[in-house]
Amino acid sequence: MTRYVKDFQVNTDVQMIHSTISQYLQKEGYEYIEYGEENVFKKGRGLMSGPTFFKFSYSGNIVRMETWMKFAFLPGIYIGEFSVKSFVGAAVKGPWKKRISTLEDILLRYSIR
C-alpha cells in the first residue's frame, strides 16, 4: 500500500476534532461510508480520476490520518493506490494534496506542542 499516514498528538476531545474534520470534508464533497472493513471519507467514482479516501483513527490523545487515491485498470476495476509523493498521476493530485495540507493544519491547531 502507498497510503500517506501521519500521527498527531492532540490536547482536545477527539469528538470535536472528528466533527471539524467531517464538516470540512463534507463541504469538499466527501461522504462518510463503510468501505470494505473501514469507515472512511470518500470522494469520486474513478471516471476521470481515482477516488480519494481519508481515514481517521483515534487512540487516547493520538489522531492518525491515512489518505490514499485508488487508480483503475478499467472503470470501476481498481488495481492499486497512488502515492501522494510520486509523480504518477500528478495532474489529478493537486486538489487532493491541498486537502491533505488543510487537514494537517486543522490537526496541528489541536496538537500538543
N, C-alpha and C positions, 0 to 999 in steps of 0.2 A: 504494500500500500504506500501511497505517496501523500498521505494526509499531512496537513500543516497542523501541528499541535503546539499549544502554548499554555502554561500554567500561570495563574495569578493568585497570590496570597492576598485575601481581601479582609477588610475590617467592618463589613456591613452585612446585614441579613441577606442571605442568598435569594430569598423570595423577592426582595426589592431589586436585586441585580437581574434576576430572571425576568421580572416584569419590564425593566428598562430595555433589556436585550430583545424581548418579544415585541415590544412596541416598535422599536427601530426596525427589526427585520420584517414585521408585518407591513409597516409603511413602505418598505422596499419591495414588497410583493411576495414575500416568503410565506409559506404556510407551515404550521406545526403538524407533523404527521408521524405515523409509525412506519418506518422504512426498514423492512426486514425485522430485526430484533432491536432496532434503535429508534428512539424518539428524536427526531431531527427537524430542523427548519429546511425546507426545500423550495427551490425556485427553478423553473424551467422544465421543458419536456424533451430537450435534446434535438429539436428540429434544426435550428440554426447554430446552436452551441450546446454543449453539455449542461445538464442540470447541475446546480451548485447546492451544497449542503453545509449546514452549520450544526454542530452538536455541542452541547454544554453539559458537563457533569460537575457535581458538587460533592466535596468530601471535607467536612469540617470547614475551615476557612480557605480552602483551595478551590478555585474555579478553573476547570480545564476546558479550553476551547479547541475543538477539532473542526477543520474545514477541508472540503475536497470538491473537485469537479470531475464528473464522470465524462468519458468520451465514448462515442458509439462507433461500432463497426458498420452497422446499418441502423436506420432509425428505430429506436427502442431496444436495440441489442447492444448492451454496454460491455466493453471488454477491458476496461481499466480506469485508472484515475490519473488526471494531470497533476503534476507537482506545481505548486504555486511559483516555485523558483525557476522552473525550466523555461526554455524559450518556446517549446512546443505549445501551440495554442495561444501565443502572446496576444494576438489581436482580440480575443474574446475574454481575456483575463483582466482587463483594465477595471471594469466595474466591480468584479469580484475582489480584486486587490484593494480597491477603495473601501469596500465594506469591511474587509479584514482590518484595515487600518482604523476605521471608525470604531469597530468593536473593541480593538485593543485600547483605544483612547478611553472608551467608556469603562472598560475594566480597570485601567490604570487609575481612573478617578477614585475607584473604590479600594485600591490596593494599599497594603501596609508599606510604608516607606521607611 
